[in-house]
């Protein structure tokens, strides 16, 4: 009986979260990106388990056909920004702010890796290709924000806050 009640409660909360996530295109877009970022945390750990004992040292592991470079900073950055995004989708106004702030963060992180040189990339736990991936991820978030700005009027944005 207690288990049935718990499962029903979990089901209701999952359905409520799903309804919230699909409440607007910006929330759904941010949810997709946040899910991607969150999944990168455990995936990065699985490709480089040595980061626990040596969190700053970057390691490169081939995944499918691409070399992926990570360290603890890189892994935690993806995991933390992903979890924040999974919470931000609960409100449309939070999702909009997340898209802008996280978009700028990922673009800055990417450009720092692209133009900062090998020493900076090593500290960030990323390679040149991965730096460009971060620029793309940030650009997708800014595109989600821009699409929201272009498709909703000021009254809609205020009402959804």
C-alpha positions in Angstrom: 0.0 0.0 0.0 2.7 2.5 1.0 4.8 1.5 -2.1 1.7 2.1 -4.3 1.2 5.5 -2.8 4.9 6.4 -3.3 4.8 5.3 -6.9 1.7 7.3 -7.6 3.2 10.4 -6.0 6.4 9.9 -8.1 4.3 9.5 -11.2 2.3 12.7 -10.5 5.5 14.7 -10.0 7.0 13.3 -13.2 3.9 14.2 -15.1 3.9 17.7 -13.6 7.5 18.2 -14.5 6.8 17.0 -18.0 3.9 19.4 -18.3 6.1 22.3 -17.0 9.0 21.4 -19.4 6.7 21.5 -22.4 5.1 24.7 -21.2 6.9 26.8 -23.8 9.5 26.3 -26.6 12.2 28.1 -24.5 11.6 25.7 -21.6 11.7 22.7 -23.8 14.8 23.8 -25.7 16.6 24.6 -22.4 15.5 21.2 -21.0 17.1 19.4 -24.0 20.4 21.3 -23.6 20.4 20.8 -19.8 19.8 17.1 -20.2 22.7 17.0 -22.6 25.0 18.9 -20.2 24.0 16.8 -17.2 24.6 13.6 -19.2 28.1 14.8 -20.0 29.1 14.7 -16.3 28.8 11.0 -15.7 29.9 10.2 -19.3 33.1 12.2 -18.8 33.8 10.4 -15.5 33.3 7.0 -17.3 35.8 8.0 -19.9 38.4 9.3 -17.4 38.1 7.7 -14.0 41.6 9.0 -13.0 40.1 12.5 -12.5 39.1 11.6 -9.0 42.7 11.1 -8.0 44.1 13.8 -10.2 41.3 16.4 -10.8 43.3 19.0 -12.7 45.2 16.7 -15.1 43.3 16.3 -18.4 43.0 12.9 -20.1 41.9 12.2 -23.6 39.9 9.1 -24.5 38.5 8.1 -27.9 34.7 8.1 -27.9 33.3 6.5 -31.0 35.7 8.2 -33.5 36.4 11.5 -31.7 39.0 12.1 -29.0 37.4 13.6 -25.9 39.5 15.5 -23.4 38.2 16.0 -19.9 39.3 16.7 -16.3 37.3 17.3 -13.1 36.7 21.0 -13.9 35.3 20.2 -17.3 33.1 17.4 -15.9 31.7 19.4 -13.0 31.1 22.4 -15.2 28.8 20.3 -17.5 27.2 18.5 -14.5 26.5 21.7 -12.5 25.2 23.8 -15.5 23.1 20.8 -16.5 21.5 20.4 -13.1 20.8 24.2 -12.8 19.1 24.0 -16.2 16.9 21.1 -15.2 15.7 23.3 -12.4 15.5 26.4 -14.5 12.9 24.9 -16.8 10.4 24.9 -14.0 9.6 28.6 -14.8 9.7 30.2 -18.2 11.5 33.3 -16.9 14.2 31.1 -15.3 14.6 29.2 -18.6 15.1 32.5 -20.5 17.7 33.7 -18.0 19.5 30.4 -18.1 19.6 30.4 -21.9 21.3 33.8 -21.9 23.7 33.3 -19.0 24.7 29.7 -19.8 25.0 30.5 -23.5 27.4 33.3 -22.7 29.3 31.0 -20.2 29.7 28.2 -22.8 30.8 30.6 -25.6 33.3 32.3 -23.2 34.6 28.9 -22.1 34.9 27.8 -25.7 36.7 31.0 -26.9 39.0 30.8 -23.9 40.0 27.3 -25.0 40.3 28.2 -28.7 42.4 31.3 -28.2 44.0 30.6 -24.8 46.5 28.1 -25.9 47.5 24.7 -24.9 48.2 25.6 -21.2 44.7 27.1 -20.7 43.0 24.2 -22.5 44.8 21.8 -20.3 43.6 23.6 -17.2 40.0 23.7 -18.6 40.3 20.0 -19.4 39.4 20.4 -23.0 41.1 20.2 -26.4 40.7 22.6 -29.4 37.9 20.6 -30.9 36.1 20.5 -27.6 36.5 24.2 -27.3 34.6 24.7 -30.5 31.9 22.3 -29.3 31.5 24.6 -26.3 31.1 27.6 -28.6 28.4 25.7 -30.5 26.6 24.6 -27.3 26.5 28.2 -26.1 25.4 29.4 -29.5 22.5 26.9 -29.4 21.4 28.3 -26.1 21.6 31.9 -27.4 19.6 30.8 -30.4 16.9 29.4 -28.1 16.8 32.7 -26.3 16.7 34.7 -29.5 13.9 32.5 -31.0 11.9 33.2 -27.8 12.5 36.9 -28.1 11.4 36.9 -31.7 8.3 34.8 -31.2 6.9 36.3 -28.0 5.8 39.9 -27.4 6.7 41.9 -24.3 3.3 41.3 -22.7 3.8 37.5 -23.1 7.2 37.7 -21.5 5.9 39.7 -18.6 2.9 37.4 -18.1 5.1 34.3 -18.0 7.5 35.6 -15.4 
